[in-house]
């Protein structure tokens, strides 16, 4: 996958990059839980922003809060 090094990732590239499900990532994007931009009817994700988001712990904090509610 050569495009994984591109600045902007499609949803399919993000699925491969994060090893997460497509539906889960769409839901997170629609709720604003993951940094992304909707351009027309397609989502794009800045790889650097995704890396910062993961390293900041915001991804884990959101998941932990959801698990506590169950």
N, CA, C, O and CB atoms as a CASP TS submission, in Angstrom:
PFRMAT TS
TARGET T0000
AUTHOR 0000-0000-0000
METHOD Language model
MODEL 1
PARENT N/A
ATOM      1  N   UNK     1       0.849  -1.180   0.000  1.00  0.00           N
ATOM      2  CA  UNK     1       0.000   0.000   0.000  1.00  0.00           C
ATOM      3  C   UNK     1       0.892   1.239   0.000  1.00  0.00           C
ATOM      4  O   UNK     1       1.317   1.699   1.060  1.00  0.00           O
ATOM      5  CB  UNK     1      -0.965   0.000   1.226  1.00  0.00           C
ATOM      6  N   UNK     2       1.172   1.773  -1.172  1.00  0.00           N
ATOM      7  CA  UNK     2       2.060   2.919  -1.306  1.00  0.00           C
ATOM      8  C   UNK     2       1.456   4.187  -0.730  1.00  0.00           C
ATOM      9  O   UNK     2       2.182   5.043  -0.225  1.00  0.00           O
ATOM     10  CB  UNK     2       2.407   3.134  -2.753  1.00  0.00           C
ATOM     11  N   UNK     3       0.135   4.320  -0.797  1.00  0.00           N
ATOM     12  CA  UNK     3      -0.508   5.558  -0.387  1.00  0.00           C
ATOM     13  C   UNK     3      -0.572   5.735   1.124  1.00  0.00           C
ATOM     14  O   UNK     3      -1.002   6.789   1.592  1.00  0.00           O
ATOM     15  CB  UNK     3      -1.887   5.615  -0.952  1.00  0.00           C
ATOM     16  N   UNK     4      -0.161   4.742   1.899  1.00  0.00           N
ATOM     17  CA  UNK     4      -0.208   4.867   3.361  1.00  0.00           C
ATOM     18  C   UNK     4       0.716   5.994   3.824  1.00  0.00           C
ATOM     19  O   UNK     4       0.535   6.528   4.918  1.00  0.00           O
ATOM     20  CB  UNK     4       0.192   3.529   4.039  1.00  0.00           C
ATOM     21  N   UNK     5       1.696   6.358   3.009  1.00  0.00           N
ATOM     22  CA  UNK     5       2.604   7.445   3.360  1.00  0.00           C
ATOM     23  C   UNK     5       2.097   8.803   2.893  1.00  0.00           C
ATOM     24  O   UNK     5       2.729   9.821   3.173  1.00  0.00           O
ATOM     25  CB  UNK     5       3.967   7.185   2.773  1.00  0.00           C
ATOM     26  N   UNK     6       0.965   8.840   2.184  1.00  0.00           N
ATOM     27  CA  UNK     6       0.380  10.103   1.764  1.00  0.00           C
ATOM     28  C   UNK     6      -0.113  10.875   2.983  1.00  0.00           C
ATOM     29  O   UNK     6      -0.420  10.299   4.026  1.00  0.00           O
ATOM     30  CB  UNK     6      -0.774   9.868   0.767  1.00  0.00           C
ATOM     31  N   UNK     7      -0.178  12.199   2.820  1.00  0.00           N
ATOM     32  CA  UNK     7      -0.649  13.043   3.919  1.00  0.00           C
ATOM     33  C   UNK     7      -2.124  12.758   4.227  1.00  0.00           C
ATOM     34  O   UNK     7      -2.504  12.673   5.394  1.00  0.00           O
ATOM     35  CB  UNK     7      -0.453  14.536   3.573  1.00  0.00           C
ATOM     36  N   UNK     8      -2.940  12.613   3.207  1.00  0.00           N
ATOM     37  CA  UNK     8      -4.369  12.415   3.391  1.00  0.00           C
ATOM     38  C   UNK     8      -4.734  10.967   3.124  1.00  0.00           C
ATOM     39  O   UNK     8      -4.384  10.409   2.085  1.00  0.00           O
ATOM     40  CB  UNK     8      -5.169  13.346   2.475  1.00  0.00           C
ATOM     41  N   UNK     9      -5.436  10.366   4.063  1.00  0.00           N
ATOM     42  CA  UNK     9      -5.854   8.972   3.952  1.00  0.00           C
ATOM     43  C   UNK     9      -7.347   8.895   3.659  1.00  0.00           C
ATOM     44  O   UNK     9      -8.130   9.694   4.171  1.00  0.00           O
ATOM     45  CB  UNK     9      -5.518   8.196   5.241  1.00  0.00           C
ATOM     46  N   UNK    10      -7.731   7.938   2.839  1.00  0.00           N
ATOM     47  CA  UNK    10      -9.148   7.638   2.642  1.00  0.00           C
ATOM     48  C   UNK    10      -9.595   6.762   3.810  1.00  0.00           C
ATOM     49  O   UNK    10      -8.775   6.344   4.627  1.00  0.00           O
ATOM     50  CB  UNK    10      -9.406   6.925   1.253  1.00  0.00           C
ATOM     51  N   UNK    11     -10.879   6.490   3.885  1.00  0.00           N
ATOM     52  CA  UNK    11     -11.379   5.629   4.959  1.00  0.00           C
ATOM     53  C   UNK    11     -10.777   4.232   4.848  1.00  0.00           C
ATOM     54  O   UNK    11     -10.451   3.618   5.864  1.00  0.00           O
ATOM     55  CB  UNK    11     -12.918   5.551   4.921  1.00  0.00           C
ATOM     56  N   UNK    12     -10.627   3.728   3.635  1.00  0.00           N
ATOM     57  CA  UNK    12     -10.061   2.393   3.454  1.00  0.00           C
ATOM     58  C   UNK    12      -8.599   2.353   3.897  1.00  0.00           C
ATOM     59  O   UNK    12      -8.163   1.378   4.508  1.00  0.00           O
ATOM     60  CB  UNK    12     -10.182   1.956   1.986  1.00  0.00           C
ATOM     61  N   UNK    13      -7.845   3.403   3.592  1.00  0.00           N
ATOM     62  CA  UNK    13      -6.450   3.467   4.018  1.00  0.00           C
ATOM     63  C   UNK    13      -6.356   3.594   5.532  1.00  0.00           C
ATOM     64  O   UNK    13      -5.459   3.027   6.156  1.00  0.00           O
ATOM     65  CB  UNK    13      -5.734   4.641   3.342  1.00  0.00           C
ATOM     66  N   UNK    14      -7.292   4.346   6.121  1.00  0.00           N
ATOM     67  CA  UNK    14      -7.305   4.495   7.577  1.00  0.00           C
ATOM     68  C   UNK    14      -7.638   3.164   8.261  1.00  0.00           C
ATOM     69  O   UNK    14      -7.071   2.842   9.305  1.00  0.00           O
ATOM     70  CB  UNK    14      -8.322   5.575   7.996  1.00  0.00           C
ATOM     71  N   UNK    15      -8.539   2.409   7.680  1.00  0.00           N
ATOM     72  CA  UNK    15      -8.872   1.079   8.196  1.00  0.00           C
ATOM     73  C   UNK    15      -7.610   0.226   8.271  1.00  0.00           C
ATOM     74  O   UNK    15      -7.356  -0.429   9.282  1.00  0.00           O
ATOM     75  CB  UNK    15      -9.942   0.390   7.305  1.00  0.00           C
ATOM     76  N   UNK    16      -6.823   0.236   7.201  1.00  0.00           N
ATOM     77  CA  UNK    16      -5.588  -0.556   7.169  1.00  0.00           C
ATOM     78  C   UNK    16      -4.551   0.014   8.134  1.00  0.00           C
ATOM     79  O   UNK    16      -3.850  -0.740   8.809  1.00  0.00           O
ATOM     80  CB  UNK    16      -5.013  -0.600   5.742  1.00  0.00           C
ATOM     81  N   UNK    17      -4.453   1.333   8.200  1.00  0.00           N
ATOM     82  CA  UNK    17      -3.455   2.002   9.042  1.00  0.00           C
ATOM     83  C   UNK    17      -3.700   1.740  10.522  1.00  0.00           C
ATOM     84  O   UNK    17      -2.764   1.463  11.273  1.00  0.00           O
ATOM     85  CB  UNK    17      -3.462   3.506   8.777  1.00  0.00           C
ATOM     86  N   UNK    18      -4.966   1.829  10.941  1.00  0.00           N
ATOM     87  CA  UNK    18      -5.303   1.667  12.357  1.00  0.00           C
ATOM     88  C   UNK    18      -5.728   0.244  12.713  1.00  0.00           C
ATOM     89  O   UNK    18      -5.854  -0.100  13.888  1.00  0.00           O
ATOM     90  CB  UNK    18      -6.406   2.625  12.731  1.00  0.00           C
ATOM     91  N   UNK    19      -5.945  -0.576  11.691  1.00  0.00           N
ATOM     92  CA  UNK    19      -6.413  -1.955  11.909  1.00  0.00           C
ATOM     93  C   UNK    19      -7.712  -1.961  12.720  1.00  0.00           C
ATOM     94  O   UNK    19      -7.867  -2.690  13.700  1.00  0.00           O
ATOM     95  CB  UNK    19      -5.325  -2.792  12.637  1.00  0.00           C
ATOM     96  N   UNK    20      -8.636  -1.113  12.262  1.00  0.00           N
ATOM     97  CA  UNK    20      -9.961  -1.012  12.882  1.00  0.00           C
ATOM     98  C   UNK    20     -11.012  -1.228  11.802  1.00  0.00           C
ATOM     99  O   UNK    20     -10.711  -1.188  10.609  1.00  0.00           O
ATOM    100  CB  UNK    20     -10.161   0.377  13.589  1.00  0.00           C
ATOM    101  N   UNK    21     -12.228  -1.456  12.228  1.00  0.00           N
ATOM    102  CA  UNK    21     -13.323  -1.684  11.289  1.00  0.00           C
ATOM    103  C   UNK    21     -13.778  -0.405  10.608  1.00  0.00           C
ATOM    104  O   UNK    21     -13.739   0.683  11.184  1.00  0.00           O
ATOM    105  CB  UNK    21     -14.490  -2.320  12.000  1.00  0.00           C
ATOM    106  N   UNK    22     -14.208  -0.568   9.375  1.00  0.00           N
ATOM    107  CA  UNK    22     -14.672   0.572   8.580  1.00  0.00           C
ATOM    108  C   UNK    22     -15.890   1.242   9.210  1.00  0.00           C
ATOM    109  O   UNK    22     -15.945   2.468   9.308  1.00  0.00           O
ATOM    110  CB  UNK    22     -15.005   0.123   7.159  1.00  0.00           C
ATOM    111  N   UNK    23     -16.859   0.447   9.633  1.00  0.00           N
ATOM    112  CA  UNK    23     -18.085   0.992  10.229  1.00  0.00           C
ATOM    113  C   UNK    23     -17.763   1.782  11.493  1.00  0.00           C
ATOM    114  O   UNK    23     -18.305   2.867  11.701  1.00  0.00           O
ATOM    115  CB  UNK    23     -19.083  -0.139  10.551  1.00  0.00           C
ATOM    116  N   UNK    24     -16.883   1.245  12.337  1.00  0.00           N
ATOM    117  CA  UNK    24     -16.497   1.920  13.572  1.00  0.00           C
ATOM    118  C   UNK    24     -15.849   3.264  13.263  1.00  0.00           C
ATOM    119  O   UNK    24     -16.163   4.265  13.907  1.00  0.00           O
ATOM    120  CB  UNK    24     -15.540   1.041  14.392  1.00  0.00           C
ATOM    121  N   UNK    25     -14.949   3.296  12.283  1.00  0.00           N
ATOM    122  CA  UNK    25     -14.272   4.550  11.939  1.00  0.00           C
ATOM    123  C   UNK    25     -15.237   5.569  11.343  1.00  0.00           C
ATOM    124  O   UNK    25     -15.133   6.759  11.639  1.00  0.00           O
ATOM    125  CB  UNK    25     -13.133   4.282  10.959  1.00  0.00           C
ATOM    126  N   UNK    26     -16.177   5.121  10.503  1.00  0.00           N
ATOM    127  CA  UNK    26     -17.195   6.034   9.974  1.00  0.00           C
ATOM    128  C   UNK    26     -18.004   6.646  11.109  1.00  0.00           C
ATOM    129  O   UNK    26     -18.239   7.854  11.134  1.00  0.00           O
ATOM    130  CB  UNK    26     -18.129   5.300   8.993  1.00  0.00           C
ATOM    131  N   UNK    27     -18.424   5.811  12.039  1.00  0.00           N
ATOM    132  CA  UNK    27     -19.211   6.299  13.174  1.00  0.00           C
ATOM    133  C   UNK    27     -18.420   7.311  13.984  1.00  0.00           C
ATOM    134  O   UNK    27     -18.944   8.360  14.359  1.00  0.00           O
ATOM    135  CB  UNK    27     -19.647   5.133  14.070  1.00  0.00           C
ATOM    136  N   UNK    28     -17.160   6.998  14.254  1.00  0.00           N
ATOM    137  CA  UNK    28     -16.309   7.919  15.018  1.00  0.00           C
ATOM    138  C   UNK    28     -16.126   9.236  14.275  1.00  0.00           C
ATOM    139  O   UNK    28     -16.145  10.301  14.892  1.00  0.00           O
ATOM    140  CB  UNK    28     -14.939   7.280  15.299  1.00  0.00           C
ATOM    141  N   UNK    29     -15.949   9.177  12.963  1.00  0.00           N
ATOM    142  CA  UNK    29     -15.773  10.392  12.162  1.00  0.00           C
ATOM    143  C   UNK    29     -17.042  11.239  12.197  1.00  0.00           C
ATOM    144  O   UNK    29     -16.972  12.456  12.374  1.00  0.00           O
ATOM    145  CB  UNK    29     -15.407  10.034  10.702  1.00  0.00           C
ATOM    146  N   UNK    30     -18.184  10.613  12.031  1.00  0.00           N
ATOM    147  CA  UNK    30     -19.453  11.334  12.030  1.00  0.00           C
ATOM    148  C   UNK    30     -19.737  11.997  13.372  1.00  0.00           C
ATOM    149  O   UNK    30     -20.354  13.061  13.420  1.00  0.00           O
ATOM    150  CB  UNK    30     -20.586  10.394  11.675  1.00  0.00           C
ATOM    151  N   UNK    31     -19.288  11.374  14.464  1.00  0.00           N
ATOM    152  CA  UNK    31     -19.494  11.931  15.799  1.00  0.00           C
ATOM    153  C   UNK    31     -18.402  12.927  16.191  1.00  0.00           C
ATOM    154  O   UNK    31     -18.479  13.542  17.255  1.00  0.00           O
ATOM    155  CB  UNK    31     -19.554  10.812  16.818  1.00  0.00           C
ATOM    156  N   UNK    32     -17.390  13.089  15.343  1.00  0.00           N
ATOM    157  CA  UNK    32     -16.293  13.996  15.665  1.00  0.00           C
ATOM    158  C   UNK    32     -15.322  13.429  16.679  1.00  0.00           C
ATOM    159  O   UNK    32     -14.585  14.179  17.318  1.00  0.00           O
ATOM    160  CB  UNK    32     -16.838  15.284  16.175  1.00  0.00           C
ATOM    161  N   UNK    33     -15.310  12.117  16.833  1.00  0.00           N
ATOM    162  CA  UNK    33     -14.435  11.469  17.813  1.00  0.00           C
ATOM    163  C   UNK    33     -13.035  11.206  17.274  1.00  0.00           C
ATOM    164  O   UNK    33     -12.124  10.875  18.032  1.00  0.00           O
ATOM    165  CB  UNK    33     -15.049  10.169  18.266  1.00  0.00           C
ATOM    166  N   UNK    34     -12.867  11.354  15.970  1.00  0.00           N
ATOM    167  CA  UNK    34     -11.576  11.142  15.332  1.00  0.00           C
ATOM    168  C   UNK    34     -11.362  12.311  14.370  1.00  0.00           C
ATOM    169  O   UNK    34     -12.301  12.721  13.687  1.00  0.00           O
ATOM    170  CB  UNK    34     -11.513   9.744  14.585  1.00  0.00           C
ATOM    171  N   UNK    35     -10.145  12.853  14.302  1.00  0.00           N
ATOM    172  CA  UNK    35      -9.937  14.003  13.418  1.00  0.00           C
ATOM    173  C   UNK    35     -10.066  13.615  11.950  1.00  0.00           C
ATOM    174  O   UNK    35      -9.390  12.701  11.478  1.00  0.00           O
ATOM    175  CB  UNK    35      -8.566  14.620  13.670  1.00  0.00           C
ATOM    176  N   UNK    36     -10.927  14.307  11.243  1.00  0.00           N
ATOM    177  CA  UNK    36     -11.124  14.039   9.825  1.00  0.00           C
ATOM    178  C   UNK    36     -11.917  15.160   9.186  1.00  0.00           C
ATOM    179  O   UNK    36     -12.483  16.012   9.871  1.00  0.00           O
ATOM    180  CB  UNK    36     -11.835  12.699   9.618  1.00  0.00           C
ATOM    181  N   UNK    37     -11.948  15.147   7.861  1.00  0.00           N
ATOM    182  CA  UNK    37     -12.683  16.161   7.106  1.00  0.00           C
ATOM    183  C   UNK    37     -13.528  15.477   6.056  1.00  0.00           C
ATOM    184  O   UNK    37     -13.069  14.566   5.366  1.00  0.00           O
ATOM    185  CB  UNK    37     -11.722  17.185   6.453  1.00  0.00           C
ATOM    186  N   UNK    38     -14.757  15.921   5.942  1.00  0.00           N
ATOM    187  CA  UNK    38     -15.617  15.385   4.903  1.00  0.00           C
ATOM    188  C   UNK    38     -15.558  16.331   3.715  1.00  0.00           C
ATOM    189  O   UNK    38     -15.850  17.521   3.831  1.00  0.00           O
ATOM    190  CB  UNK    38     -17.081  15.200   5.411  1.00  0.00           C
ATOM    191  N   UNK    39     -15.179  15.785   2.587  1.00  0.00           N
ATOM    192  CA  UNK    39     -15.074  16.559   1.355  1.00  0.00           C
ATOM    193  C   UNK    39     -16.095  15.976   0.393  1.00  0.00           C
ATOM    194  O   UNK    39     -15.917  14.875  -0.128  1.00  0.00           O
ATOM    195  CB  UNK    39     -13.610  16.522   0.751  1.00  0.00           C
ATOM    196  N   UNK    40     -17.164  16.724   0.163  1.00  0.00           N
ATOM    197  CA  UNK    40     -18.269  16.176  -0.623  1.00  0.00           C
ATOM    198  C   UNK    40     -18.906  15.048   0.159  1.00  0.00           C
ATOM    199  O   UNK    40     -19.417  15.263   1.258  1.00  0.00           O
ATOM    200  CB  UNK    40     -17.786  15.678  -2.015  1.00  0.00           C
ATOM    201  N   UNK    41     -18.881  13.852  -0.394  1.00  0.00           N
ATOM    202  CA  UNK    41     -19.446  12.711   0.323  1.00  0.00           C
ATOM    203  C   UNK    41     -18.361  11.734   0.784  1.00  0.00           C
ATOM    204  O   UNK    41     -18.663  10.600   1.157  1.00  0.00           O
ATOM    205  CB  UNK    41     -20.455  11.987  -0.561  1.00  0.00           C
ATOM    206  N   UNK    42     -17.102  12.173   0.758  1.00  0.00           N
ATOM    207  CA  UNK    42     -15.994  11.303   1.153  1.00  0.00           C
ATOM    208  C   UNK    42     -15.239  11.886   2.344  1.00  0.00           C
ATOM    209  O   UNK    42     -15.064  13.099   2.454  1.00  0.00           O
ATOM    210  CB  UNK    42     -15.036  11.089  -0.027  1.00  0.00           C
ATOM    211  N   UNK    43     -14.797  11.002   3.226  1.00  0.00           N
ATOM    212  CA  UNK    43     -13.989  11.409   4.365  1.00  0.00           C
ATOM    213  C   UNK    43     -12.518  11.343   4.001  1.00  0.00           C
ATOM    214  O   UNK    43     -12.089  10.456   3.264  1.00  0.00           O
ATOM    215  CB  UNK    43     -14.283  10.528   5.588  1.00  0.00           C
ATOM    216  N   UNK    44     -11.741  12.295   4.527  1.00  0.00           N
ATOM    217  CA  UNK    44     -10.285  12.283   4.395  1.00  0.00           C
ATOM    218  C   UNK    44      -9.697  12.524   5.775  1.00  0.00           C
ATOM    219  O   UNK    44     -10.243  13.287   6.572  1.00  0.00           O
ATOM    220  CB  UNK    44      -9.785  13.361   3.366  1.00  0.00           C
ATOM    221  N   UNK    45      -8.581  11.866   6.045  1.00  0.00           N
ATOM    222  CA  UNK    45      -7.948  11.924   7.360  1.00  0.00           C
ATOM    223  C   UNK    45      -6.478  12.274   7.195  1.00  0.00           C
ATOM    224  O   UNK    45      -5.754  11.622   6.442  1.00  0.00           O
ATOM    225  CB  UNK    45      -8.111  10.580   8.118  1.00  0.00           C
ATOM    226  N   UNK    46      -6.044  13.305   7.901  1.00  0.00           N
ATOM    227  CA  UNK    46      -4.649  13.733   7.882  1.00  0.00           C
ATOM    228  C   UNK    46      -3.851  12.752   8.737  1.00  0.00           C
ATOM    229  O   UNK    46      -4.071  12.639   9.942  1.00  0.00           O
ATOM    230  CB  UNK    46      -4.490  15.210   8.405  1.00  0.00           C
ATOM    231  N   UNK    47      -2.926  12.050   8.099  1.00  0.00           N
ATOM    232  CA  UNK    47      -2.164  11.009   8.798  1.00  0.00           C
ATOM    233  C   UNK    47      -1.442  11.565  10.014  1.00  0.00           C
ATOM    234  O   UNK    47      -1.400  10.912  11.057  1.00  0.00           O
ATOM    235  CB  UNK    47      -1.156  10.363   7.852  1.00  0.00           C
ATOM    236  N   UNK    48      -0.874  12.761   9.899  1.00  0.00           N
ATOM    237  CA  UNK    48      -0.162  13.361  11.037  1.00  0.00           C
ATOM    238  C   UNK    48      -1.116  13.662  12.186  1.00  0.00           C
ATOM    239  O   UNK    48      -0.770  13.445  13.348  1.00  0.00           O
ATOM    240  CB  UNK    48       0.555  14.648  10.605  1.00  0.00           C
ATOM    241  N   UNK    49      -2.316  14.161  11.878  1.00  0.00           N
ATOM    242  CA  UNK    49      -3.298  14.438  12.929  1.00  0.00           C
ATOM    243  C   UNK    49      -3.754  13.151  13.599  1.00  0.00           C
ATOM    244  O   UNK    49      -3.971  13.124  14.811  1.00  0.00           O
ATOM    245  CB  UNK    49      -4.506  15.185  12.354  1.00  0.00           C
ATOM    246  N   UNK    50      -3.899  12.091  12.825  1.00  0.00           N
ATOM    247  CA  UNK    50      -4.282  10.794  13.386  1.00  0.00           C
ATOM    248  C   UNK    50      -3.193  10.307  14.338  1.00  0.00           C
ATOM    249  O   UNK    50      -3.486   9.811  15.426  1.00  0.00           O
ATOM    250  CB  UNK    50      -4.530   9.752  12.259  1.00  0.00           C
ATOM    251  N   UNK    51      -1.926  10.450  13.919  1.00  0.00           N
ATOM    252  CA  UNK    51      -0.809  10.035  14.783  1.00  0.00           C
ATOM    253  C   UNK    51      -0.798  10.810  16.093  1.00  0.00           C
ATOM    254  O   UNK    51      -0.603  10.224  17.158  1.00  0.00           O
ATOM    255  CB  UNK    51       0.526  10.226  14.059  1.00  0.00           C
ATOM    256  N   UNK    52      -1.005  12.124  16.026  1.00  0.00           N
ATOM    257  CA  UNK    52      -1.044  12.962  17.226  1.00  0.00           C
ATOM    258  C   UNK    52      -2.224  12.557  18.102  1.00  0.00           C
ATOM    259  O   UNK    52      -2.091  12.467  19.322  1.00  0.00           O
ATOM    260  CB  UNK    52      -1.140  14.462  16.849  1.00  0.00           C
ATOM    261  N   UNK    53      -3.370  12.313  17.487  1.00  0.00           N
ATOM    262  CA  UNK    53      -4.581  11.909  18.208  1.00  0.00           C
ATOM    263  C   UNK    53      -4.339  10.623  18.989  1.00  0.00           C
ATOM    264  O   UNK    53      -4.736  10.510  20.149  1.00  0.00           O
ATOM    265  CB  UNK    53      -5.756  11.723  17.230  1.00  0.00           C
ATOM    266  N   UNK    54      -3.692   9.663  18.357  1.00  0.00           N
ATOM    267  CA  UNK    54      -3.418   8.388  19.028  1.00  0.00           C
ATOM    268  C   UNK    54      -2.401   8.593  20.150  1.00  0.00           C
ATOM    269  O   UNK    54      -2.601   8.107  21.264  1.00  0.00           O
ATOM    270  CB  UNK    54      -2.898   7.335  18.013  1.00  0.00           C
ATOM    271  N   UNK    55      -1.326   9.302  19.867  1.00  0.00           N
ATOM    272  CA  UNK    55      -0.262   9.502  20.861  1.00  0.00           C
ATOM    273  C   UNK    55      -0.735  10.325  22.055  1.00  0.00           C
ATOM    274  O   UNK    55      -0.219  10.173  23.163  1.00  0.00           O
ATOM    275  CB  UNK    55       0.936  10.184  20.215  1.00  0.00           C
ATOM    276  N   UNK    56      -1.715  11.195  21.827  1.00  0.00           N
ATOM    277  CA  UNK    56      -2.218  12.039  22.918  1.00  0.00           C
ATOM    278  C   UNK    56      -3.057  11.252  23.910  1.00  0.00           C
ATOM    279  O   UNK    56      -3.304  11.716  25.023  1.00  0.00           O
ATOM    280  CB  UNK    56      -3.037  13.188  22.359  1.00  0.00           C
ATOM    281  N   UNK    57      -3.495  10.068  23.513  1.00  0.00           N
ATOM    282  CA  UNK    57      -4.329   9.264  24.390  1.00  0.00           C
ATOM    283  C   UNK    57      -5.804   9.568  24.253  1.00  0.00           C
ATOM    284  O   UNK    57      -6.619   8.940  24.929  1.00  0.00           O
ATOM    285  CB  UNK    57      -3.915   9.463  25.799  1.00  0.00           C
ATOM    286  N   UNK    58      -6.177  10.514  23.398  1.00  0.00           N
ATOM    287  CA  UNK    58      -7.594  10.849  23.238  1.00  0.00           C
ATOM    288  C   UNK    58      -8.388   9.658  22.722  1.00  0.00           C
ATOM    289  O   UNK    58      -9.552   9.492  23.088  1.00  0.00           O
ATOM    290  CB  UNK    58      -7.758  12.036  22.287  1.00  0.00           C
ATOM    291  N   UNK    59      -7.785   8.828  21.884  1.00  0.00           N
ATOM    292  CA  UNK    59      -8.487   7.655  21.356  1.00  0.00           C
ATOM    293  C   UNK    59      -8.810   6.690  22.487  1.00  0.00           C
ATOM    294  O   UNK    59      -9.936   6.203  22.581  1.00  0.00           O
ATOM    295  CB  UNK    59      -7.642   6.949  20.272  1.00  0.00           C
ATOM    296  N   UNK    60      -7.845   6.411  23.335  1.00  0.00           N
ATOM    297  CA  UNK    60      -8.038   5.475  24.445  1.00  0.00           C
ATOM    298  C   UNK    60      -9.005   6.030  25.478  1.00  0.00           C
ATOM    299  O   UNK    60      -9.821   5.285  26.021  1.00  0.00           O
ATOM    300  CB  UNK    60      -6.702   5.153  25.107  1.00  0.00           C
ATOM    301  N   UNK    61      -8.928   7.324  25.757  1.00  0.00           N
ATOM    302  CA  UNK    61      -9.816   7.924  26.749  1.00  0.00           C
ATOM    303  C   UNK    61     -11.271   7.793  26.331  1.00  0.00           C
ATOM    304  O   UNK    61     -12.131   7.506  27.164  1.00  0.00           O
ATOM    305  CB  UNK    61      -9.464   9.393  26.963  1.00  0.00           C
ATOM    306  N   UNK    62     -11.557   7.998  25.049  1.00  0.00           N
ATOM    307  CA  UNK    62     -12.920   7.898  24.550  1.00  0.00           C
ATOM    308  C   UNK    62     -13.417   6.463  24.674  1.00  0.00           C
ATOM    309  O   UNK    62     -14.551   6.236  25.095  1.00  0.00           O
ATOM    310  CB  UNK    62     -13.000   8.374  23.088  1.00  0.00           C
ATOM    311  N   UNK    63     -12.586   5.498  24.313  1.00  0.00           N
ATOM    312  CA  UNK    63     -12.969   4.095  24.416  1.00  0.00           C
ATOM    313  C   UNK    63     -13.216   3.699  25.871  1.00  0.00           C
ATOM    314  O   UNK    63     -14.165   2.968  26.152  1.00  0.00           O
ATOM    315  CB  UNK    63     -11.886   3.202  23.800  1.00  0.00           C
ATOM    316  N   UNK    64     -12.378   4.169  26.802  1.00  0.00           N
ATOM    317  CA  UNK    64     -12.539   3.834  28.221  1.00  0.00           C
ATOM    318  C   UNK    64     -13.850   4.407  28.769  1.00  0.00           C
ATOM    319  O   UNK    64     -14.532   3.740  29.548  1.00  0.00           O
ATOM    320  CB  UNK    64     -11.341   4.367  29.041  1.00  0.00           C
ATOM    321  N   UNK    65     -14.206   5.611  28.379  1.00  0.00           N
ATOM    322  CA  UNK    65     -15.454   6.201  28.854  1.00  0.00           C
ATOM    323  C   UNK    65     -16.649   5.402  28.374  1.00  0.00           C
ATOM    324  O   UNK    65     -17.608   5.204  29.122  1.00  0.00           O
ATOM    325  CB  UNK    65     -15.572   7.647  28.392  1.00  0.00           C
ATOM    326  N   UNK    66     -16.601   4.940  27.131  1.00  0.00           N
ATOM    327  CA  UNK    66     -17.697   4.135  26.599  1.00  0.00           C
ATOM    328  C   UNK    66     -17.788   2.804  27.326  1.00  0.00           C
ATOM    329  O   UNK    66     -18.893   2.336  27.601  1.00  0.00           O
ATOM    330  CB  UNK    66     -17.516   3.906  25.096  1.00  0.00           C
ATOM    331  N   UNK    67     -16.675   2.188  27.642  1.00  0.00           N
ATOM    332  CA  UNK    67     -16.663   0.905  28.338  1.00  0.00           C
ATOM    333  C   UNK    67     -17.211   1.051  29.763  1.00  0.00           C
ATOM    334  O   UNK    67     -17.864   0.141  30.273  1.00  0.00           O
ATOM    335  CB  UNK    67     -15.237   0.329  28.371  1.00  0.00           C
ATOM    336  N   UNK    68     -16.944   2.198  30.404  1.00  0.00           N
ATOM    337  CA  UNK    68     -17.427   2.412  31.767  1.00  0.00           C
ATOM    338  C   UNK    68     -18.951   2.516  31.804  1.00  0.00           C
ATOM    339  O   UNK    68     -19.570   2.168  32.810  1.00  0.00           O
ATOM    340  CB  UNK    68     -16.800   3.678  32.360  1.00  0.00           C
ATOM    341  N   UNK    69     -19.550   2.984  30.732  1.00  0.00           N
ATOM    342  CA  UNK    69     -21.003   3.138  30.686  1.00  0.00           C
ATOM    343  C   UNK    69     -21.711   1.785  30.616  1.00  0.00           C
ATOM    344  O   UNK    69     -22.868   1.668  31.021  1.00  0.00           O
ATOM    345  CB  UNK    69     -21.403   3.998  29.488  1.00  0.00           C
ATOM    346  N   UNK    70     -21.026   0.771  30.109  1.00  0.00           N
ATOM    347  CA  UNK    70     -21.663  -0.547  29.929  1.00  0.00           C
ATOM    348  C   UNK    70     -21.824  -1.307  31.197  1.00  0.00           C
ATOM    349  O   UNK    70     -22.343  -2.424  31.186  1.00  0.00           O
ATOM    350  CB  UNK    70     -20.884  -1.373  28.984  1.00  0.00           C
TER
END
